[in-house]
Amino acid sequence: MMAEKTLGEKIRIRRRELKLSQEKFAEKLYVSRQIVANCETGRTDIKMSLFLDMANVLELSPKCFFDGTY
């Protein structure tokens, strides 16, 4: 049985599907590339407001990350 992906891993996968670099993704979110990297690797917790912005940029409903549809 494979381990479920973390929220950060799911964000990274979707970002790459959209062919967004960490830099471009960060620009769209008005944050630094380092914040994106830390969120994707789990080094920092993702604040709800940032998560909602990320879901919007990634063109997914926030619930997709939790209900198994993504």
All heavy atoms as a GROMACS GRO file, in nm:
protein
  570
    1MET      N    1   0.085  -0.119   0.000
    1MET     CA    2   0.000   0.000   0.000
    1MET      C    3   0.089   0.125   0.000
    1MET      O    4   0.177   0.139   0.083
    1MET     CB    5  -0.088  -0.002   0.125
    1MET     CG    6  -0.184   0.110   0.133
    1MET     SD    7  -0.293   0.077   0.275
    1MET     CE    8  -0.381   0.226   0.279
    2MET      N    9   0.062   0.214  -0.095
    2MET     CA   10   0.144   0.335  -0.105
    2MET      C   11   0.095   0.439  -0.004
    2MET      O   12  -0.024   0.449   0.024
    2MET     CB   13   0.135   0.393  -0.246
    2MET     CG   14   0.211   0.310  -0.346
    2MET     SD   15   0.205   0.372  -0.517
    2MET     CE   16   0.207   0.545  -0.503
    3ALA      N   17   0.190   0.514   0.047
    3ALA     CA   18   0.155   0.621   0.141
    3ALA      C   19   0.083   0.732   0.065
    3ALA      O   20   0.114   0.761  -0.050
    3ALA     CB   21   0.280   0.675   0.207
    4GLU      N   22  -0.014   0.792   0.132
    4GLU     CA   23  -0.086   0.904   0.071
    4GLU      C   24   0.008   1.022   0.056
    4GLU      O   25   0.091   1.048   0.143
    4GLU     CB   26  -0.205   0.942   0.157
    4GLU     CG   27  -0.292   1.046   0.092
    4GLU     CD   28  -0.420   1.071   0.168
    4GLU    OE1   29  -0.470   0.979   0.234
    4GLU    OE2   30  -0.468   1.185   0.163
    5LYS      N   31  -0.004   1.093  -0.053
    5LYS     CA   32   0.080   1.210  -0.076
    5LYS      C   33   0.044   1.322   0.022
    5LYS      O   34  -0.072   1.337   0.060
    5LYS     CB   35   0.062   1.260  -0.219
    5LYS     CG   36   0.122   1.167  -0.322
    5LYS     CD   37   0.096   1.221  -0.461
    5LYS     CE   38   0.155   1.133  -0.568
    5LYS     NZ   39   0.110   0.996  -0.568
    6THR      N   40   0.144   1.397   0.060
    6THR     CA   41   0.120   1.512   0.147
    6THR      C   42   0.058   1.624   0.066
    6THR      O   43   0.062   1.623  -0.058
    6THR     CB   44   0.251   1.563   0.210
    6THR    OG1   45   0.334   1.616   0.105
    6THR    CG2   46   0.324   1.454   0.286
    7LEU      N   47   0.004   1.723   0.134
    7LEU     CA   48  -0.052   1.838   0.067
    7LEU      C   49   0.053   1.907  -0.019
    7LEU      O   50   0.028   1.942  -0.135
    7LEU     CB   51  -0.110   1.936   0.170
    7LEU     CG   52  -0.169   2.065   0.116
    7LEU    CD1   53  -0.282   2.036   0.017
    7LEU    CD2   54  -0.219   2.152   0.229
    8GLY      N   55   0.173   1.923   0.035
    8GLY     CA   56   0.281   1.986  -0.041
    8GLY      C   57   0.316   1.910  -0.167
    8GLY      O   58   0.342   1.969  -0.273
    9GLU      N   59   0.318   1.776  -0.159
    9GLU     CA   60   0.347   1.695  -0.277
    9GLU      C   61   0.239   1.711  -0.383
    9GLU      O   62   0.269   1.722  -0.502
    9GLU     CB   63   0.359   1.548  -0.238
    9GLU     CG   64   0.484   1.516  -0.158
    9GLU     CD   65   0.484   1.376  -0.097
    9GLU    OE1   66   0.375   1.322  -0.065
    9GLU    OE2   67   0.593   1.320  -0.085
   10LYS      N   68   0.114   1.716  -0.340
   10LYS     CA   69   0.004   1.735  -0.434
   10LYS      C   70   0.013   1.871  -0.503
   10LYS      O   71  -0.010   1.882  -0.624
   10LYS     CB   72  -0.131   1.722  -0.362
   10LYS     CG   73  -0.160   1.580  -0.315
   10LYS     CD   74  -0.290   1.576  -0.239
   10LYS     CE   75  -0.320   1.436  -0.187
   10LYS     NZ   76  -0.448   1.430  -0.115
   11ILE      N   77   0.050   1.972  -0.427
   11ILE     CA   78   0.066   2.106  -0.485
   11ILE      C   79   0.179   2.106  -0.587
   11ILE      O   80   0.165   2.159  -0.698
   11ILE     CB   81   0.090   2.210  -0.373
   11ILE    CG1   82  -0.040   2.231  -0.294
   11ILE    CG2   83   0.143   2.342  -0.430
   11ILE    CD1   84  -0.024   2.310  -0.166
   12ARG      N   85   0.291   2.043  -0.553
   12ARG     CA   86   0.405   2.037  -0.645
   12ARG      C   87   0.368   1.964  -0.774
   12ARG      O   88   0.400   2.010  -0.885
   12ARG     CB   89   0.526   1.970  -0.579
   12ARG     CG   90   0.647   1.964  -0.672
   12ARG     CD   91   0.769   1.902  -0.607
   12ARG     NE   92   0.742   1.768  -0.563
   12ARG     CZ   93   0.748   1.725  -0.436
   12ARG    NH1   94   0.784   1.808  -0.340
   12ARG    NH2   95   0.723   1.601  -0.406
   13ILE      N   96   0.298   1.852  -0.762
   13ILE     CA   97   0.260   1.775  -0.880
   13ILE      C   98   0.171   1.858  -0.971
   13ILE      O   99   0.192   1.864  -1.092
   13ILE     CB  100   0.189   1.644  -0.837
   13ILE    CG1  101   0.291   1.549  -0.773
   13ILE    CG2  102   0.120   1.578  -0.956
   13ILE    CD1  103   0.228   1.432  -0.698
   14ARG      N  104   0.071   1.924  -0.913
   14ARG     CA  105  -0.020   2.005  -0.995
   14ARG      C  106   0.052   2.123  -1.057
   14ARG      O  107   0.029   2.157  -1.174
   14ARG     CB  108  -0.138   2.053  -0.910
   14ARG     CG  109  -0.237   2.136  -0.985
   14ARG     CD  110  -0.301   2.062  -1.100
   14ARG     NE  111  -0.400   2.148  -1.166
   14ARG     CZ  112  -0.447   2.127  -1.286
   14ARG    NH1  113  -0.408   2.020  -1.354
   14ARG    NH2  114  -0.534   2.210  -1.338
   15ARG      N  115   0.142   2.187  -0.981
   15ARG     CA  116   0.219   2.300  -1.036
   15ARG      C  117   0.298   2.255  -1.157
   15ARG      O  118   0.300   2.323  -1.260
   15ARG     CB  119   0.314   2.355  -0.928
   15ARG     CG  120   0.407   2.463  -0.979
   15ARG     CD  121   0.501   2.513  -0.873
   15ARG     NE  122   0.588   2.413  -0.814
   15ARG     CZ  123   0.696   2.361  -0.874
   15ARG    NH1  124   0.729   2.397  -0.997
   15ARG    NH2  125   0.771   2.272  -0.810
   16ARG      N  126   0.360   2.138  -1.148
   16ARG     CA  127   0.438   2.086  -1.260
   16ARG      C  128   0.350   2.049  -1.379
   16ARG      O  129   0.389   2.067  -1.494
   16ARG     CB  130   0.521   1.966  -1.215
   16ARG     CG  131   0.637   2.006  -1.125
   16ARG     CD  132   0.714   1.886  -1.078
   16ARG     NE  133   0.831   1.924  -1.001
   16ARG     CZ  134   0.904   1.839  -0.932
   16ARG    NH1  135   0.873   1.710  -0.929
   16ARG    NH2  136   1.010   1.881  -0.865
   17GLU      N  137   0.231   1.997  -1.352
   17GLU     CA  138   0.137   1.966  -1.460
   17GLU      C  139   0.103   2.091  -1.540
   17GLU      O  140   0.085   2.084  -1.662
   17GLU     CB  141   0.008   1.905  -1.404
   17GLU     CG  142   0.020   1.764  -1.358
   17GLU     CD  143  -0.108   1.710  -1.295
   17GLU    OE1  144  -0.204   1.787  -1.273
   17GLU    OE2  145  -0.109   1.590  -1.266
   18LEU      N  146   0.094   2.202  -1.471
   18LEU     CA  147   0.064   2.330  -1.536
   18LEU      C  148   0.189   2.397  -1.592
   18LEU      O  149   0.182   2.509  -1.644
   18LEU     CB  150  -0.007   2.424  -1.438
   18LEU     CG  151  -0.145   2.378  -1.391
   18LEU    CD1  152  -0.201   2.473  -1.286
   18LEU    CD2  153  -0.241   2.364  -1.508
   19LYS      N  154   0.302   2.328  -1.578
   19LYS     CA  155   0.431   2.376  -1.629
   19LYS      C  156   0.470   2.512  -1.570
   19LYS      O  157   0.523   2.600  -1.638
   19LYS     CB  158   0.432   2.381  -1.782
   19LYS     CG  159   0.400   2.245  -1.844
   19LYS     CD  160   0.446   2.232  -1.982
   19LYS     CE  161   0.413   2.103  -2.052
   19LYS     NZ  162   0.390   1.985  -1.979
   20LEU      N  163   0.442   2.526  -1.440
   20LEU     CA  164   0.481   2.647  -1.368
   20LEU      C  165   0.607   2.619  -1.287
   20LEU      O  166   0.612   2.521  -1.212
   20LEU     CB  167   0.371   2.689  -1.269
   20LEU     CG  168   0.244   2.751  -1.325
   20LEU    CD1  169   0.140   2.765  -1.215
   20LEU    CD2  170   0.275   2.886  -1.386
   21SER      N  171   0.708   2.702  -1.302
   21SER     CA  172   0.826   2.691  -1.217
   21SER      C  173   0.788   2.742  -1.078
   21SER      O  174   0.685   2.809  -1.060
   21SER     CB  175   0.940   2.776  -1.272
   21SER     OG  176   0.905   2.914  -1.265
   22GLN      N  177   0.871   2.711  -0.980
   22GLN     CA  178   0.846   2.765  -0.847
   22GLN      C  179   0.847   2.917  -0.851
   22GLN      O  180   0.768   2.982  -0.783
   22GLN     CB  181   0.950   2.714  -0.746
   22GLN     CG  182   0.928   2.572  -0.703
   22GLN     CD  183   1.026   2.529  -0.596
   22GLN    OE1  184   1.134   2.586  -0.579
   22GLN    NE2  185   0.990   2.424  -0.524
   23GLU      N  186   0.935   2.975  -0.932
   23GLU     CA  187   0.944   3.120  -0.942
   23GLU      C  188   0.815   3.181  -0.998
   23GLU      O  189   0.763   3.279  -0.943
   23GLU     CB  190   1.062   3.161  -1.031
   23GLU     CG  191   1.198   3.139  -0.968
   23GLU     CD  192   1.251   2.997  -0.987
   23GLU    OE1  193   1.185   2.914  -1.055
   23GLU    OE2  194   1.358   2.967  -0.932
   24LYS      N  195   0.763   3.123  -1.107
   24LYS     CA  196   0.640   3.175  -1.168
   24LYS      C  197   0.521   3.157  -1.075
   24LYS      O  198   0.436   3.244  -1.064
   24LYS     CB  199   0.613   3.107  -1.303
   24LYS     CG  200   0.710   3.147  -1.410
   24LYS     CD  201   0.687   3.290  -1.453
   24LYS     CE  202   0.781   3.327  -1.566
   24LYS     NZ  203   0.781   3.470  -1.590
   25PHE      N  204   0.514   3.041  -1.010
   25PHE     CA  205   0.407   3.014  -0.915
   25PHE      C  206   0.412   3.116  -0.801
   25PHE      O  207   0.311   3.175  -0.764
   25PHE     CB  208   0.422   2.871  -0.863
   25PHE     CG  209   0.307   2.819  -0.781
   25PHE    CD1  210   0.175   2.843  -0.816
   25PHE    CD2  211   0.331   2.740  -0.670
   25PHE    CE1  212   0.069   2.793  -0.740
   25PHE    CE2  213   0.227   2.689  -0.594
   25PHE     CZ  214   0.096   2.716  -0.630
   26ALA      N  215   0.531   3.139  -0.748
   26ALA     CA  216   0.550   3.235  -0.639
   26ALA      C  217   0.507   3.376  -0.683
   26ALA      O  218   0.442   3.447  -0.607
   26ALA     CB  219   0.695   3.235  -0.593
   27GLU      N  220   0.543   3.415  -0.805
   27GLU     CA  221   0.504   3.547  -0.856
   27GLU      C  222   0.353   3.562  -0.857
   27GLU      O  223   0.300   3.667  -0.818
   27GLU     CB  224   0.558   3.568  -0.998
   27GLU     CG  225   0.705   3.599  -1.006
   27GLU     CD  226   0.753   3.609  -1.151
   27GLU    OE1  227   0.670   3.630  -1.242
   27GLU    OE2  228   0.875   3.597  -1.171
   28LYS      N  229   0.283   3.460  -0.902
   28LYS     CA  230   0.136   3.464  -0.908
   28LYS      C  231   0.074   3.474  -0.768
   28LYS      O  232  -0.037   3.524  -0.753
   28LYS     CB  233   0.082   3.342  -0.982
   28LYS     CG  234   0.114   3.342  -1.130
   28LYS     CD  235   0.065   3.214  -1.196
   28LYS     CE  236   0.092   3.213  -1.344
   28LYS     NZ  237   0.002   3.298  -1.420
   29LEU      N  238   0.148   3.423  -0.668
   29LEU     CA  239   0.099   3.423  -0.530
   29LEU      C  240   0.150   3.543  -0.450
   29LEU      O  241   0.112   3.560  -0.334
   29LEU     CB  242   0.143   3.295  -0.460
   29LEU     CG  243   0.086   3.165  -0.518
   29LEU    CD1  244   0.160   3.045  -0.462
   29LEU    CD2  245  -0.062   3.156  -0.491
   30TYR      N  246   0.240   3.622  -0.509
   30TYR     CA  247   0.301   3.737  -0.441
   30TYR      C  248   0.378   3.693  -0.317
   30TYR      O  249   0.372   3.757  -0.212
   30TYR     CB  250   0.197   3.844  -0.406
   30TYR     CG  251   0.123   3.894  -0.527
   30TYR    CD1  252  -0.004   3.849  -0.558
   30TYR    CD2  253   0.184   3.987  -0.612
   30TYR    CE1  254  -0.072   3.894  -0.671
   30TYR    CE2  255   0.117   4.032  -0.726
   30TYR     CZ  256  -0.010   3.985  -0.754
   30TYR     OH  257  -0.076   4.030  -0.866
   31VAL      N  258   0.450   3.580  -0.331
   31VAL     CA  259   0.536   3.531  -0.223
   31VAL      C  260   0.672   3.498  -0.285
   31VAL      O  261   0.689   3.500  -0.406
   31VAL     CB  262   0.477   3.406  -0.152
   31VAL    CG1  263   0.345   3.438  -0.086
   31VAL    CG2  264   0.464   3.288  -0.247
   32SER      N  265   0.768   3.463  -0.200
   32SER     CA  266   0.900   3.426  -0.251
   32SER      C  267   0.902   3.280  -0.297
   32SER      O  268   0.819   3.199  -0.255
   32SER     CB  269   1.006   3.447  -0.143
   32SER     OG  270   0.990   3.349  -0.041
   33ARG      N  271   0.997   3.249  -0.383
   33ARG     CA  272   1.015   3.111  -0.428
   33ARG      C  273   1.043   3.020  -0.310
   33ARG      O  274   1.000   2.905  -0.304
   33ARG     CB  275   1.129   3.102  -0.530
   33ARG     CG  276   1.141   2.962  -0.591
   33ARG     CD  277   1.280   2.931  -0.643
   33ARG     NE  278   1.382   2.941  -0.542
   33ARG     CZ  279   1.410   2.845  -0.451
   33ARG    NH1  280   1.341   2.735  -0.447
   33ARG    NH2  281   1.506   2.863  -0.364
   34GLN      N  282   1.115   3.072  -0.210
   34GLN     CA  283   1.150   2.994  -0.092
   34GLN      C  284   1.025   2.951  -0.015
   34GLN      O  285   1.019   2.840   0.038
   34GLN     CB  286   1.245   3.072  -0.002
   34GLN     CG  287   1.309   2.987   0.106
   34GLN     CD  288   1.398   2.877   0.050
   34GLN    OE1  289   1.471   2.900  -0.047
   34GLN    NE2  290   1.390   2.759   0.106
   35ILE      N  291   0.925   3.037  -0.008
   35ILE     CA  292   0.801   3.001   0.060
   35ILE      C  293   0.734   2.885  -0.014
   35ILE      O  294   0.689   2.788   0.048
   35ILE     CB  295   0.706   3.122   0.072
   35ILE    CG1  296   0.763   3.220   0.175
   35ILE    CG2  297   0.565   3.078   0.110
   35ILE    CD1  298   0.687   3.350   0.188
   36VAL      N  299   0.730   2.892  -0.147
   36VAL     CA  300   0.672   2.783  -0.226
   36VAL      C  301   0.750   2.654  -0.200
   36VAL      O  302   0.691   2.549  -0.174
   36VAL     CB  303   0.672   2.818  -0.376
   36VAL    CG1  304   0.636   2.696  -0.461
   36VAL    CG2  305   0.575   2.932  -0.404
   37ALA      N  306   0.882   2.662  -0.206
   37ALA     CA  307   0.965   2.543  -0.183
   37ALA      C  308   0.940   2.484  -0.045
   37ALA      O  309   0.926   2.361  -0.030
   37ALA     CB  310   1.113   2.578  -0.201
   38ASN      N  311   0.934   2.568   0.056
   38ASN     CA  312   0.912   2.520   0.193
   38ASN      C  313   0.774   2.458   0.210
   38ASN      O  314   0.758   2.359   0.282
   38ASN     CB  315   0.932   2.633   0.294
   38ASN     CG  316   1.077   2.670   0.311
   38ASN    OD1  317   1.167   2.594   0.275
   38ASN    ND2  318   1.102   2.787   0.365
   39CYS      N  319   0.674   2.513   0.144
   39CYS     CA  320   0.539   2.455   0.150
   39CYS      C  321   0.535   2.320   0.081
   39CYS      O  322   0.475   2.224   0.132
   39CYS     CB  323   0.438   2.549   0.086
   39CYS     SG  324   0.405   2.700   0.179
   40GLU      N  325   0.600   2.310  -0.033
   40GLU     CA  326   0.599   2.184  -0.109
   40GLU      C  327   0.674   2.072  -0.038
   40GLU      O  328   0.637   1.956  -0.050
   40GLU     CB  329   0.659   2.206  -0.248
   40GLU     CG  330   0.569   2.287  -0.339
   40GLU     CD  331   0.622   2.304  -0.479
   40GLU    OE1  332   0.739   2.265  -0.507
   40GLU    OE2  333   0.548   2.357  -0.563
   41THR      N  334   0.776   2.106   0.036
   41THR     CA  335   0.856   2.004   0.104
   41THR      C  336   0.810   1.978   0.247
   41THR      O  337   0.862   1.889   0.313
   41THR     CB  338   1.005   2.043   0.107
   41THR    OG1  339   1.019   2.168   0.175
   41THR    CG2  340   1.063   2.051  -0.033
   42GLY      N  341   0.714   2.058   0.294
   42GLY     CA  342   0.664   2.038   0.429
   42GLY      C  343   0.748   2.102   0.538
   42GLY      O  344   0.726   2.079   0.656
   43ARG      N  345   0.844   2.184   0.498
   43ARG     CA  346   0.928   2.252   0.599
   43ARG      C  347   0.853   2.361   0.673
   43ARG      O  348   0.896   2.406   0.778
   43ARG     CB  349   1.053   2.310   0.534
   43ARG     CG  350   1.160   2.206   0.508
   43ARG     CD  351   1.288   2.270   0.461
   43ARG     NE  352   1.272   2.324   0.327
   43ARG     CZ  353   1.335   2.279   0.220
   43ARG    NH1  354   1.419   2.179   0.230
   43ARG    NH2  355   1.314   2.332   0.103
   44THR      N  356   0.743   2.404   0.614
   44THR     CA  357   0.661   2.507   0.679
   44THR      C  358   0.514   2.473   0.658
   44THR      O  359   0.478   2.411   0.558
   44THR     CB  360   0.693   2.647   0.622
   44THR    OG1  361   0.630   2.745   0.702
   44THR    CG2  362   0.649   2.664   0.480
   45ASP      N  363   0.432   2.508   0.752
   45ASP     CA  364   0.288   2.488   0.738
   45ASP      C  365   0.233   2.591   0.640
   45ASP      O  366   0.280   2.704   0.634
   45ASP     CB  367   0.218   2.505   0.873
   45ASP     CG  368   0.250   2.393   0.970
   45ASP    OD1  369   0.281   2.280   0.924
   45ASP    OD2  370   0.245   2.417   1.092
   46ILE      N  371   0.131   2.550   0.567
   46ILE     CA  372   0.070   2.640   0.470
   46ILE      C  373  -0.048   2.711   0.537
   46ILE      O  374  -0.141   2.645   0.585
   46ILE     CB  375   0.020   2.560   0.347
   46ILE    CG1  376   0.137   2.483   0.284
   46ILE    CG2  377  -0.044   2.655   0.245
   46ILE    CD1  378   0.094   2.387   0.174
   47LYS      N  379  -0.041   2.841   0.542
   47LYS     CA  380  -0.152   2.919   0.598
   47LYS      C  381  -0.274   2.904   0.508
   47LYS      O  382  -0.262   2.892   0.387
   47LYS     CB  383  -0.112   3.066   0.610
   47LYS     CG  384   0.001   3.090   0.708
   47LYS     CD  385   0.014   3.237   0.738
   47LYS     CE  386   0.130   3.268   0.828
   47LYS     NZ  387   0.140   3.196   0.950
   48MET      N  388  -0.392   2.907   0.567
   48MET     CA  389  -0.515   2.885   0.492
   48MET      C  390  -0.530   2.985   0.377
   48MET      O  391  -0.567   2.946   0.266
   48MET     CB  392  -0.637   2.893   0.585
   48MET     CG  393  -0.768   2.869   0.514
   48MET     SD  394  -0.780   2.708   0.431
   48MET     CE  395  -0.792   2.600   0.571
   49SER      N  396  -0.501   3.111   0.401
   49SER     CA  397  -0.517   3.211   0.294
   49SER      C  398  -0.424   3.180   0.177
   49SER      O  399  -0.464   3.192   0.060
   49SER     CB  400  -0.491   3.352   0.347
   49SER     OG  401  -0.361   3.362   0.400
   50LEU      N  402  -0.301   3.137   0.205
   50LEU     CA  403  -0.208   3.102   0.098
   50LEU      C  404  -0.255   2.976   0.027
   50LEU      O  405  -0.249   2.967  -0.096
   50LEU     CB  406  -0.066   3.082   0.154
   50LEU     CG  407   0.040   3.040   0.053
   50LEU    CD1  408   0.049   3.140  -0.063
   50LEU    CD2  409   0.175   3.024   0.121
   51PHE      N  410  -0.303   2.878   0.102
   51PHE     CA  411  -0.354   2.755   0.040
   51PHE      C  412  -0.468   2.786  -0.056
   51PHE      O  413  -0.473   2.733  -0.167
   51PHE     CB  414  -0.399   2.655   0.147
   51PHE     CG  415  -0.474   2.539   0.088
   51PHE    CD1  416  -0.408   2.447   0.009
   51PHE    CD2  417  -0.609   2.524   0.110
   51PHE    CE1  418  -0.478   2.341  -0.049
   51PHE    CE2  419  -0.679   2.419   0.054
   51PHE     CZ  420  -0.612   2.327  -0.026
   52LEU      N  421  -0.560   2.872  -0.016
   52LEU     CA  422  -0.673   2.907  -0.103
   52LEU      C  423  -0.623   2.976  -0.229
   52LEU      O  424  -0.673   2.948  -0.340
   52LEU     CB  425  -0.774   2.994  -0.028
   52LEU     CG  426  -0.845   2.924   0.089
   52LEU    CD1  427  -0.931   3.025   0.165
   52LEU    CD2  428  -0.927   2.805   0.041
   53ASP      N  429  -0.524   3.063  -0.216
   53ASP     CA  430  -0.465   3.129  -0.333
   53ASP      C  431  -0.395   3.026  -0.423
   53ASP      O  432  -0.406   3.033  -0.546
   53ASP     CB  433  -0.364   3.237  -0.291
   53ASP     CG  434  -0.431   3.359  -0.230
   53ASP    OD1  435  -0.554   3.376  -0.246
   53ASP    OD2  436  -0.359   3.437  -0.164
   54MET      N  437  -0.324   2.931  -0.361
   54MET     CA  438  -0.257   2.826  -0.439
   54MET      C  439  -0.358   2.744  -0.519
   54MET      O  440  -0.338   2.717  -0.637
   54MET     CB  441  -0.177   2.733  -0.347
   54MET     CG  442  -0.051   2.794  -0.293
   54MET     SD  443   0.030   2.678  -0.179
   54MET     CE  444   0.196   2.746  -0.177
   55ALA      N  445  -0.465   2.703  -0.454
   55ALA     CA  446  -0.568   2.624  -0.523
   55ALA      C  447  -0.625   2.702  -0.641
   55ALA      O  448  -0.645   2.646  -0.750
   55ALA     CB  449  -0.679   2.586  -0.424
   56ASN      N  450  -0.646   2.831  -0.624
   56ASN     CA  451  -0.697   2.915  -0.731
   56ASN      C  452  -0.600   2.919  -0.849
   56ASN      O  453  -0.639   2.898  -0.964
   56ASN     CB  454  -0.726   3.055  -0.679
   56ASN     CG  455  -0.791   3.143  -0.782
   56ASN    OD1  456  -0.889   3.105  -0.844
   56ASN    ND2  457  -0.736   3.261  -0.800
   57VAL      N  458  -0.473   2.944  -0.821
   57VAL     CA  459  -0.372   2.949  -0.927
   57VAL      C  460  -0.358   2.813  -0.994
   57VAL      O  461  -0.338   2.804  -1.116
   57VAL     CB  462  -0.235   2.997  -0.871
   57VAL    CG1  463  -0.124   2.981  -0.974
   57VAL    CG2  464  -0.244   3.142  -0.825
   58LEU      N  465  -0.374   2.706  -0.917
   58LEU     CA  466  -0.362   2.570  -0.971
   58LEU      C  467  -0.490   2.523  -1.039
   58LEU      O  468  -0.496   2.410  -1.088
   58LEU     CB  469  -0.322   2.473  -0.859
   58LEU     CG  470  -0.185   2.498  -0.798
   58LEU    CD1  471  -0.163   2.408  -0.677
   58LEU    CD2  472  -0.074   2.480  -0.900
   59GLU      N  473  -0.590   2.610  -1.041
   59GLU     CA  474  -0.717   2.583  -1.111
   59GLU      C  475  -0.787   2.459  -1.057
   59GLU      O  476  -0.842   2.378  -1.131
   59GLU     CB  477  -0.693   2.570  -1.262
   59GLU     CG  478  -0.630   2.695  -1.322
   59GLU     CD  479  -0.584   2.676  -1.465
   59GLU    OE1  480  -0.600   2.566  -1.522
   59GLU    OE2  481  -0.529   2.773  -1.520
   60LEU      N  482  -0.785   2.444  -0.925
   60LEU     CA  483  -0.853   2.333  -0.858
   60LEU      C  484  -0.933   2.385  -0.740
   60LEU      O  485  -0.894   2.483  -0.677
   60LEU     CB  486  -0.752   2.230  -0.806
   60LEU     CG  487  -0.678   2.146  -0.909
   60LEU    CD1  488  -0.573   2.061  -0.839
   60LEU    CD2  489  -0.774   2.057  -0.986
   61SER      N  490  -1.039   2.317  -0.708
   61SER     CA  491  -1.113   2.348  -0.587
   61SER      C  492  -1.028   2.304  -0.468
   61SER      O  493  -0.966   2.197  -0.473
   61SER     CB  494  -1.245   2.270  -0.587
   61SER     OG  495  -1.303   2.273  -0.460
   62PRO      N  496  -1.025   2.380  -0.361
   62PRO     CA  497  -0.946   2.339  -0.244
   62PRO      C  498  -0.983   2.199  -0.194
   62PRO      O  499  -0.896   2.123  -0.151
   62PRO     CB  500  -0.980   2.445  -0.140
   62PRO     CG  501  -1.016   2.565  -0.219
   62PRO     CD  502  -1.086   2.512  -0.341
   63LYS      N  503  -1.110   2.161  -0.203
   63LYS     CA  504  -1.150   2.031  -0.152
   63LYS      C  505  -1.089   1.915  -0.232
   63LYS      O  506  -1.074   1.805  -0.179
   63LYS     CB  507  -1.301   2.018  -0.146
   63LYS     CG  508  -1.369   2.000  -0.277
   63LYS     CD  509  -1.518   1.980  -0.258
   63LYS     CE  510  -1.579   1.938  -0.391
   63LYS     NZ  511  -1.713   1.890  -0.375
   64CYS      N  512  -1.048   1.940  -0.355
   64CYS     CA  513  -0.987   1.834  -0.437
   64CYS      C  514  -0.862   1.776  -0.372
   64CYS      O  515  -0.827   1.661  -0.392
   64CYS     CB  516  -0.951   1.886  -0.575
   64CYS     SG  517  -1.092   1.923  -0.678
   65PHE      N  518  -0.794   1.858  -0.293
   65PHE     CA  519  -0.670   1.812  -0.230
   65PHE      C  520  -0.697   1.718  -0.112
   65PHE      O  521  -0.607   1.652  -0.064
   65PHE     CB  522  -0.588   1.933  -0.179
   65PHE     CG  523  -0.530   2.014  -0.291
   65PHE    CD1  524  -0.593   2.128  -0.337
   65PHE    CD2  525  -0.412   1.975  -0.352
   65PHE    CE1  526  -0.540   2.203  -0.440
   65PHE    CE2  527  -0.357   2.049  -0.455
   65PHE     CZ  528  -0.421   2.163  -0.500
   66PHE      N  529  -0.822   1.714  -0.066
   66PHE     CA  530  -0.854   1.636   0.055
   66PHE      C  531  -0.952   1.523   0.032
   66PHE      O  532  -0.957   1.429   0.109
   66PHE     CB  533  -0.909   1.728   0.164
   66PHE     CG  534  -0.813   1.837   0.201
   66PHE    CD1  535  -0.831   1.966   0.155
   66PHE    CD2  536  -0.702   1.809   0.279
   66PHE    CE1  537  -0.741   2.067   0.187
   66PHE    CE2  538  -0.611   1.909   0.312
   66PHE     CZ  539  -0.632   2.038   0.265
   67ASP      N  540  -1.032   1.531  -0.075
   67ASP     CA  541  -1.136   1.430  -0.093
   67ASP      C  542  -1.096   1.315  -0.186
   67ASP      O  543  -1.179   1.233  -0.221
   67ASP     CB  544  -1.268   1.494  -0.139
   67ASP     CG  545  -1.260   1.554  -0.278
   67ASP    OD1  546  -1.158   1.536  -0.347
   67ASP    OD2  547  -1.359   1.618  -0.319
   68GLY      N  548  -0.969   1.315  -0.225
   68GLY     CA  549  -0.920   1.205  -0.308
   68GLY      C  550  -0.941   1.225  -0.457
   68GLY      O  551  -0.903   1.140  -0.536
   69THR      N  552  -1.001   1.336  -0.498
   69THR     CA  553  -1.019   1.359  -0.641
   69THR      C  554  -0.893   1.410  -0.706
   69THR      O  555  -0.884   1.414  -0.829
   69THR     CB  556  -1.136   1.456  -0.670
   69THR    OG1  557  -1.111   1.581  -0.607
   69THR    CG2  558  -1.268   1.400  -0.622
   70TYR      N  559  -0.796   1.450  -0.625
   70TYR     CA  560  -0.668   1.488  -0.682
   70TYR      C  561  -0.557   1.427  -0.601
   70TYR      O  562  -0.556   1.424  -0.484
   70TYR     CB  563  -0.648   1.641  -0.688
   70TYR     CG  564  -0.524   1.672  -0.768
   70TYR    CD1  565  -0.530   1.671  -0.906
   70TYR    CD2  566  -0.403   1.695  -0.707
   70TYR    CE1  567  -0.416   1.695  -0.980
   70TYR    CE2  568  -0.289   1.718  -0.782
   70TYR     CZ  569  -0.296   1.718  -0.917
   70TYR     OH  570  -0.183   1.739  -0.991
   0.00000   0.00000   0.00000
